[in-house]
Amino acid sequence: MRRDKTPLLLMEQLVTLLVFALAAAVCLQAFVTADGLSRRMADREQAAIHCQNVAEILRNKAGDFSAAAGILNAQYADENSLMIDYTEDWTLADNTARYILGASRRETSVPGLRKAEVWCRDEAAGDELFRIEVAWQEVTADE
């Protein structure tokens, strides 16, 4: 008596198809995760560049936040802080901001030394992308 091997062959093909589908799902998840990490690192790199630019301008202007705000087209500035809103593609935002960059003066106990902290937040993700501290020496007329 001869047995038909068709069900066994179909079962083997089904198991093979299941293994390949599982491997494809794992690979797809890895690619999606890698894409998300890549975008996140690109955002952090842009935040670092913008924060470093603000820090250099503040240092060049000896902590004059109003002058720095004029150069940077900041939406908000006073004598101790400034804020700049950016869209998703890192252009200046009019009303809806994806990224917010801020700078604020920090107290220091060293005479003649002034500091500010510059930071950038991703408002959509709700976390900080980059933070840097900048310092400069204040030169007085009697020195």
C-alpha positions in Angstrom: 0.0 0.0 0.0 1.4 3.3 -1.1 0.8 6.5 1.0 0.3 9.9 -0.5 3.1 12.3 0.5 1.3 15.5 -0.5 0.1 16.5 3.0 3.7 16.1 4.3 5.1 18.2 1.4 2.5 20.9 2.0 3.2 21.0 5.7 7.0 21.3 5.0 6.3 24.2 2.7 4.0 25.9 5.2 6.7 25.6 7.9 9.3 27.0 5.5 7.0 29.9 4.6 6.4 30.6 8.3 10.1 30.7 9.1 10.8 33.1 6.2 7.8 35.3 7.3 9.2 35.4 10.8 12.7 36.3 9.5 11.2 39.1 7.3 9.3 40.5 10.3 12.4 40.6 12.4 14.4 42.3 9.6 11.7 44.8 9.0 11.6 45.7 12.6 15.4 46.2 12.6 15.2 48.5 9.6 12.4 50.6 11.2 14.4 50.9 14.4 17.5 51.8 12.5 15.6 54.5 10.6 14.2 56.0 13.8 17.7 56.1 15.4 19.2 57.6 12.3 16.5 60.4 12.3 17.1 61.0 16.0 20.8 61.3 15.6 20.3 63.7 12.6 18.1 65.8 14.9 20.7 65.8 17.6 23.4 66.8 15.2 21.3 69.7 13.9 20.6 70.7 17.5 24.3 70.6 18.4 25.1 72.8 15.4 22.5 75.4 16.2 23.4 75.4 19.9 27.1 75.9 19.1 26.2 78.8 16.8 24.2 80.5 19.5 27.0 79.9 22.0 29.6 81.4 19.7 27.5 84.4 19.0 26.9 85.0 22.7 30.6 84.7 23.4 31.4 87.1 20.5 28.8 89.6 21.8 30.1 89.3 25.4 26.7 88.0 26.6 24.6 90.7 25.0 21.4 88.6 24.5 19.6 91.4 22.6 22.4 91.7 20.0 22.6 87.9 19.7 18.8 87.8 19.2 19.1 90.3 16.4 21.7 88.2 14.6 19.7 85.0 15.1 16.2 86.4 14.4 15.1 85.1 17.8 11.3 85.3 18.5 11.9 86.2 22.2 14.8 87.9 23.9 15.5 90.0 26.9 18.8 90.9 28.8 19.1 87.4 30.3 17.7 85.0 27.8 16.5 84.3 24.3 14.4 81.6 22.5 14.1 80.5 18.9 11.5 78.2 17.4 12.3 75.9 14.5 10.1 73.8 12.3 10.6 70.1 11.5 13.1 70.9 8.8 15.1 73.3 11.1 13.9 76.6 9.5 12.6 79.4 11.7 9.0 78.8 12.8 6.3 81.4 12.8 3.7 79.8 15.2 4.1 76.0 15.4 7.5 74.9 16.6 8.9 71.4 16.5 12.2 72.4 18.1 12.8 75.1 20.7 16.3 76.5 21.2 16.9 78.6 24.3 19.7 80.4 26.0 19.8 81.9 29.5 22.4 83.6 31.7 23.8 81.6 34.6 25.3 83.0 37.8 29.0 82.5 38.5 31.0 83.1 41.6 34.2 84.0 39.7 34.6 87.8 39.2 34.7 88.8 35.6 33.5 85.4 34.3 30.1 85.2 32.8 28.2 82.1 31.7 25.1 81.1 29.8 23.5 77.8 29.1 22.2 77.0 25.6 19.8 74.1 25.0 17.5 72.6 22.4 14.3 70.5 22.9 12.3 68.4 20.6 8.7 69.4 21.5 7.1 66.5 19.6 9.1 63.9 21.5 9.3 65.9 24.7 12.9 65.5 25.3 16.1 67.5 25.3 18.4 67.0 22.2 21.4 69.0 23.3 22.8 71.3 26.0 26.0 73.3 26.2 27.4 75.8 28.6 29.3 78.9 27.2 31.5 81.2 29.2 33.3 84.5 28.4 35.4 86.9 30.3 33.9 90.3 31.0 36.4 93.1 30.5 35.9 96.2 32.6 37.2 99.7 31.9 39.7 99.6 34.8 41.5 96.5 33.5 
